[in-house]
Amino acid sequence: MVIAIDGPAGSGKSTVARKVAARLGFQYVDTGAMYRAVAQAALEQGIPLNDASRLEQLAAALDLRFVSGPQSERLLAGGKDVTEAIRAPEVAKAASIVSTIPGVRRAMVALQRFMGREHHIVMEGRDIGTVVFPDARLKVYLDATPESRGRRRWLEKGGDLDQVIGDIRERDTRDRQREHSPLRRAPDAFYLDTTNLTEEEAAEGIVAQFRQSPTDPVG
């Protein structure tokens, strides 16, 4: 079974998805981390970020797996733990380029669907309910005002609050207008505005929605 959680940057997808997965005993899958892993491998191997052909080959061959660690999920690339390495600023910047390449996205979508066949999962991203798993048991669209999302990022990373909110708005525009797999709400997705919700409340709302299914085998 798959719970697909989509939404704009700063809406709380990662934290909420982790909490939902923990409550239901599902595996949590961070699709953003997968694209970062491709970018990190490209930087490590010296593959130019404008070489779409080589990046597609890299993505198709990269063995990515999420495993449970003592504190949190760990991401392995070719058996190597890259959980911390993919959070470097230069990797994040490269991932924003790599993730726009159609061949890379195709490879990651294929891998994400494989994960969905192997495990009960909670997967979060920006095209999970619309592209990756349009038939997911539950599709969720998390949202919040740009001001609320910007403040969350500001509390995490600091900086100028107005600039952070401006960056969030620009990111929204890019994500919604990109040619491949744009951010949009699936018509049958459960809409949850997290502007005035804690992460715990958002997770409980999703779990409650999931448990309404009469065929829920973990209920």
C-alpha positions as CSV (number, residue, x, y, z in Angstrom):
1,M,0.0,0.0,0.0
2,V,1.1,3.5,-0.7
3,I,0.3,6.8,1.0
4,A,1.4,9.6,-1.4
5,I,2.1,13.0,0.1
6,D,2.7,16.0,-2.1
7,G,2.9,19.7,-1.5
8,P,5.0,22.8,-1.9
9,A,8.4,23.5,-0.2
10,G,8.1,24.1,3.5
11,S,4.6,22.5,4.0
12,G,6.0,20.0,6.4
13,K,6.0,16.9,4.1
14,S,9.1,15.3,5.3
15,T,8.4,15.5,9.0
16,V,4.8,14.6,8.7
17,A,5.4,11.7,6.3
18,R,8.0,10.3,8.8
19,K,5.4,10.5,11.6
20,V,2.7,8.9,9.5
21,A,5.0,6.0,8.5
22,A,6.0,5.4,12.1
23,R,2.4,5.3,13.3
24,L,1.4,2.8,10.6
25,G,4.6,0.8,10.5
26,F,5.2,1.7,6.9
27,Q,8.5,2.6,5.2
28,Y,9.2,6.3,4.7
29,V,10.6,7.3,1.3
30,D,12.0,10.8,0.8
31,T,12.1,11.3,-3.0
32,G,14.0,14.5,-2.7
33,A,16.8,12.6,-1.1
34,M,16.9,10.3,-4.1
35,Y,17.6,13.1,-6.5
36,R,20.2,14.5,-4.1
37,A,21.9,11.1,-4.2
38,V,22.1,11.2,-8.0
39,A,23.5,14.8,-7.8
40,Q,26.0,13.8,-5.1
41,A,27.2,10.8,-7.2
42,A,27.5,13.1,-10.3
43,L,29.7,15.6,-8.4
44,E,31.8,12.8,-6.9
45,Q,32.3,11.2,-10.4
46,G,33.0,14.6,-12.1
47,I,30.0,14.3,-14.4
48,P,29.0,17.7,-15.8
49,L,25.5,18.8,-14.7
50,N,24.7,19.7,-18.4
51,D,25.6,16.2,-19.6
52,A,22.0,14.8,-19.6
53,S,23.0,11.5,-21.3
54,R,25.6,10.6,-18.6
55,L,23.3,11.7,-15.8
56,E,20.5,9.5,-17.1
57,Q,22.9,6.5,-17.2
58,L,24.1,7.3,-13.7
59,A,20.5,7.5,-12.4
60,A,19.5,4.3,-14.1
61,A,22.5,2.4,-12.6
62,L,22.5,3.9,-9.1
63,D,21.4,1.4,-6.4
64,L,19.4,3.4,-3.9
65,R,17.9,1.9,-0.7
66,F,16.4,3.3,2.4
67,V,17.1,1.4,5.6
68,S,16.1,1.9,9.2
69,G,18.9,3.3,11.4
70,P,19.0,3.7,15.2
71,Q,17.7,7.3,15.0
72,S,16.2,7.6,11.5
73,E,16.0,6.3,8.0
74,R,19.3,6.1,6.2
75,L,19.9,6.3,2.5
76,L,22.4,4.0,0.9
77,A,23.8,4.5,-2.6
78,G,25.7,1.5,-3.9
79,G,25.8,0.3,-0.3
80,K,27.4,3.5,0.9
81,D,25.6,5.6,3.5
82,V,25.1,9.1,1.9
83,T,22.5,10.4,4.4
84,E,24.7,13.3,5.5
85,A,26.7,13.8,2.3
86,I,23.5,14.7,0.3
87,R,22.7,17.5,2.6
88,A,25.7,19.6,1.6
89,P,24.7,23.0,0.0
90,E,26.5,22.2,-3.3
91,V,24.6,18.9,-3.6
92,A,21.3,20.7,-3.0
93,K,22.1,23.1,-5.7
94,A,23.1,20.3,-8.1
95,A,20.0,18.4,-7.3
96,S,17.8,21.2,-8.5
97,I,19.4,20.9,-11.9
98,V,19.6,17.1,-12.0
99,S,15.9,16.7,-11.1
100,T,14.8,18.6,-14.2
101,I,16.3,16.0,-16.6
102,P,13.5,13.8,-18.0
103,G,15.7,10.7,-18.1
104,V,16.8,11.1,-14.5
105,R,13.1,11.5,-13.4
106,R,12.1,8.4,-15.4
107,A,14.8,6.3,-13.6
108,M,13.8,7.6,-10.2
109,V,10.1,7.1,-10.8
110,A,10.8,3.5,-11.9
111,L,12.7,2.9,-8.7
112,Q,10.1,4.6,-6.5
113,R,7.4,2.3,-8.1
114,F,9.6,-0.7,-7.3
115,M,9.8,0.4,-3.7
116,G,6.0,0.6,-3.6
117,R,5.7,-3.0,-4.8
118,E,8.1,-4.2,-2.2
119,H,6.8,-2.5,0.9
120,H,4.0,-0.5,2.4
121,I,5.3,3.0,2.1
122,V,4.7,6.6,2.8
123,M,6.3,8.6,0.0
124,E,6.5,12.3,-0.2
125,G,7.5,14.7,-3.0
126,R,5.9,16.9,-5.6
127,D,4.5,14.5,-8.1
128,I,3.8,11.3,-6.1
129,G,0.1,11.3,-6.3
130,T,-0.1,12.7,-9.8
131,V,2.7,10.8,-11.6
132,V,4.4,8.2,-9.5
133,F,1.4,6.6,-7.8
134,P,-1.8,8.0,-9.3
135,D,-3.6,4.9,-7.8
136,A,-2.2,5.2,-4.3
137,R,-4.5,4.1,-1.5
138,L,-4.4,7.6,-0.1
139,K,-3.2,10.8,-1.8
140,V,-2.5,13.8,0.4
141,Y,-1.8,17.4,-0.6
142,L,-0.2,19.3,2.2
143,D,-0.3,23.1,1.9
144,A,0.3,26.2,4.0
145,T,0.6,29.9,3.2
146,P,3.9,31.1,1.8
147,E,4.4,33.3,5.0
148,S,3.9,30.2,7.2
149,R,6.2,28.1,5.2
150,G,8.8,30.8,4.9
151,R,8.8,31.3,8.7
152,R,9.3,27.6,9.2
153,R,12.4,27.6,7.0
154,W,13.6,30.8,8.7
155,L,13.4,29.2,12.1
156,E,15.4,26.3,10.8
157,K,18.1,28.1,8.9
158,G,17.9,31.8,9.9
159,G,18.7,34.6,7.5
160,D,16.4,37.4,6.4
161,L,12.7,36.4,6.9
162,D,11.4,38.5,4.0
163,Q,14.0,37.0,1.7
164,V,13.2,33.5,2.8
165,I,9.5,34.0,2.1
166,G,10.4,35.5,-1.3
167,D,12.5,32.4,-2.1
168,I,9.5,30.2,-1.1
169,R,7.3,32.1,-3.5
170,E,9.9,31.8,-6.3
171,R,10.2,28.1,-5.6
172,D,6.5,27.6,-5.8
173,T,6.4,29.3,-9.2
174,R,9.2,27.1,-10.6
175,D,7.7,23.9,-9.2
176,R,4.3,24.7,-10.7
177,Q,5.5,25.8,-14.0
178,R,8.2,23.3,-14.7
179,E,7.7,21.3,-17.9
180,H,8.1,17.8,-16.4
181,S,6.0,16.6,-13.5
182,P,4.9,20.0,-12.2
183,L,3.6,20.4,-8.7
184,R,-0.2,20.2,-8.6
185,R,-2.9,18.7,-6.5
186,A,-4.4,15.4,-7.6
187,P,-8.2,15.8,-8.0
188,D,-8.9,13.1,-5.5
189,A,-6.2,14.1,-3.0
190,F,-7.0,14.8,0.7
191,Y,-6.2,18.5,1.1
192,L,-4.7,19.4,4.4
193,D,-3.7,23.0,5.2
194,T,-1.0,22.9,7.9
195,T,-0.7,26.7,8.4
196,N,-2.3,26.4,11.9
197,L,-1.5,22.8,12.6
198,T,1.4,21.2,14.5
199,E,3.3,18.4,12.8
200,E,1.6,16.0,15.2
201,E,-1.8,17.2,14.3
202,A,-1.1,17.0,10.6
203,A,0.1,13.4,10.9
204,E,-2.9,12.4,13.0
205,G,-5.2,13.9,10.4
206,I,-3.6,11.8,7.7
207,V,-3.6,8.6,9.8
208,A,-7.3,9.2,10.6
209,Q,-8.1,9.7,6.9
210,F,-6.2,6.5,6.0
211,R,-8.0,4.5,8.7
212,Q,-11.4,5.5,7.3
213,S,-10.8,2.9,4.6
214,P,-12.9,-0.2,5.3
215,T,-10.1,-2.3,3.8
216,D,-7.4,-0.9,6.0
217,P,-5.4,-4.0,7.0
218,V,-3.4,-2.2,9.7
219,G,-6.4,-0.7,11.4
